[in-house]
Amino acid sequence: MGAERTGERPKPRRDTVEPGRIDGVAAALAMSHLACADTPDHPLNRRQRDDFAAWIARLPRMAASLAASSGIFLGPEWHFDLVRPGVCLYGAAPQAGRPNPMAQVVRLQGKILQIRAVDTPQTVGYGATRRFAGPTRVATVAAGYADGYMRSLGNEGVAHIGEIATPVIGRVSMDLITLDVSNAPGVHPGDMVDLIGPHNDLDALAAQAGTIAYEILTSLGRRYRRNYIGAAA
C-alpha cells in the first residue's frame, strides 16, 4: 500500500475513463456540478473546472454543462456549452455578499386578521417569549410555519407595511404570526403585509431565518394564493 503525500493532489487513473463503453449510445450531454460555487474563492472551484475539462476532452464530442446559478457567476471559464440557472432567476443572490443583477420575481404577502392594543406585563405567543415593556399594537397575520414561514423567524423576522418595518414578535405558530405595528398607525384588519417584498428580499428573510434563499422558496406552501404577473403568465 502506498501513502499519499500530504498536500499532493492525486492524479486521476487514466483507465477510469473508457470512451468505448458508450459506443452506440447517442450521448447528448456531459454534466457535473460544483460543490463550492457559492464560495467564489474556494480552491475546489478551479480544481473541479479543470478536472471536468480534462474528462470531457477524452469523451466523444457532446455538449458540456458544469455551472448552475452560483457557478454562472464564477465567470465564462465555468460556462462550457450550457448553464443551468435556478435560484438566480428568482432574484436571489447565488453568491453571498455579491449582487444578482436579475430582479426578484417573488412577492409574498399575508393578511392582517386582527389588531389588538396590549400593555405591560402581557406576553404574546407560545412560550411567552415576548413580554411587552410598554403599550404596543399587535397585528395577527395569516401565515405560519405550515405555510413555509419558518419557525426560526420568531422574534427575528421582519415584515413590511409599505416602507415601514414591522418586526415579528413571539413565536411563529402553525397558521399565524404576530407583528409589532406600533409604528404603523394607519394599518387596519384586512390590509396586506409584505413577508417577502421590495424592502425585505429573499436573501434578507433567509438571513433572518438562519438559512438560505433556496430553503425559503422551496418551503412556501400550497395555501398561498398565487398570482402570476406578466405577458406570459
N, C-alpha and C positions, 0 to 999 in steps of 0.2 A: 504493500500500500504506500502511495506517495502522499506527502503532505503539501498542501498549497501554501506558498509563502505569503505572509501577511502583507496585504495591500496589493498583491499582484492579481490582476484580472485574468481569470481562466479563459483560455481560447476555446471557442466552440469546436466540437468534434466535427470534422468535415463529413463523416459518414452519417450524421444525423439529418442531413438534407439529401433526399433521394428523389430528384425530379421525375425519374422514371415511374414512380409509384402513381402518378396522376396521368399517365399515358391513357388516352381515350376519354379523359374527363374534360368537359368544356368548362375549365376553371375561369371564372369571370373576375374574381376579386380576392386579393390577399389583404387581410386586415389584422391589425393588432390594436392595442390600447395602452395608453400611457398611464403609469401608476402615480406620478407626482406632478402632473402638468399644472395643477392648481398652485404649485410652489415653483415659480418660474426659475429660480436659481438652483434648484436641486440638480445635482450632477447626474442623476439617473435619467433625466430627460434627454440629454445628449447621448448617453450610452444606449438607451432604447432606440433612439432615432438612428444611430449608426448601425446597430445590430439589425434593425428592421431593413435598412437599405442593403446591407450585406446579404441577408437571406433572400430578399426578393430578386436580387441580381442573379441568383442561381436558379431561379424558377423560370418557367416559360413566361413570356410577356403577358401580363394581365394588369388590370387596374389595381392600385395600391392605396390603402387608407390607414392612417395612423391616428389622426387628430380628431378628437371630439371638441366640445366647447373650449375647454382650457387649453388644449393643445393648439387650437387655431391661433390663439393669441401669443404663442411662443414664437411665431414667425413663419415665413414661407418654407423654410427648410423642413418643417414638420407637415406640410400640406400634402405632398405627393399628388395623386390624381384626384382624390375625393376627400372632403372633410365631412364631419358628422356633427353639425351644430345641434345642440339640445337646449340646455337651460339658458344659454345666452340669447336665444330667440325670444325668451320671455322678459328679457331686460335685466336679469340677474348678472352680477359681475362674476365671471368664471374664475378669476384670479383675485385673491384677497388684496385689497388696497389699490387695485388698478381698475379704472373705469371701463364700463361697457358702452360703446358708442351707440348701441341699439336701444330704442326706447322700451321702457317697461310696458307690457301689454296687459297686466293683471291688475284689477282693482277689486278689493274685497270689502264689502260693506255689511254692517249689522244694524238692525233696527232697535231704537230705544223703546223699551216696553213700558217703563215707568221711571219717575224721578222722585226721590224722597229727600227731605231735609233731615239730617241727623245731627246729633250733638254729642259731646262727651258724656259719659265714658263708653259710648256704644262701640260695637265692633261690626264687621261685615264678613260674610263668607265662612265656609267650613274652617274649623280650627281656630277661628277668631284671630287670624294672623294680622289683621289690620285694625288698630284701635284709633279712634278719631281724637285728635288733640284740640279740635275746635269745631265750630259749625261747618258742615260740609254738605254739598248737594251730590247725591249719588244716583247715577243712572244705571239701570239694569238693561243689558243689551242681549239680544237673542243670538248668541253664538257661544260655543263651548268646545270642550275637547272632543265631544262626539262629532263635531263638525271639522275637526282638524286644527282648531285654535288651541295651541299646545298648553298643557297644564303648567309647564315651566314658565309661562308668561305671567303667572300670578304674581302680583306686586312688582313686576318687571316690564310688562308690555306697555305700549303707548298706542292709543288710537287718536284720531284727529277729527274734529268738527270744523270743517273748513281748514283754516291755518292754525287753529287752536289745539294744542296738545293736551290730551286728557289721559292721565295715567290709569292703568288697570290697578284696582285696589282689591285686596283679598285674593283668595284662590280662584282659579278658573274652575268652574263647575262643568258638569256634563253638557248642559244646554245653555248656560248663562255666564256672562261676565259682568262685573260692576266697575264703573268708571267714576273718577272724581271729576265732576263737571262744574265745580265751583267757579271756575274762571270762564265759563260759557253761559252767561245768564239768559241768553235768548233761545236756548235749546228746549225742546218740548218732546213729550212722548210721540212716537211716530217718525221723528227725524232719523236720518241715517248717519252713521259714523263710519269713517274710513279706518278699517283694520289694516289694510294694505292700500296705499294710495300715493299721491304725488309728494306728500310730506313724510311718509313712512314707508319706504320701498321694501321690496322683498329682502334685501340684504340687511336692512336696519331691523326688520322684525325678526329675522333669523338670528342676528346678534343678540337681541333681547331675549330670545328663547334659548340661547346657547347651542345653536345648531347651524345648519347651512340652508341656503335657499331651496336646494333640491328637496329637502325633507318638508319644508313648508308647503311647496307646491304639490307634492305627491300625497300630502295628508289631507288636503281640502276635501270635505265630504260631499255626499250626494244631496244633502238637504239645502244647499245653497241654490237659489235660482240663478241660472246662468244666462247672461245676455251677451251675445256675440255682436260686436260693433264693427262695421266696415263694409266695403263694397262686396267682398267675397263671403261675408258672414251668412 
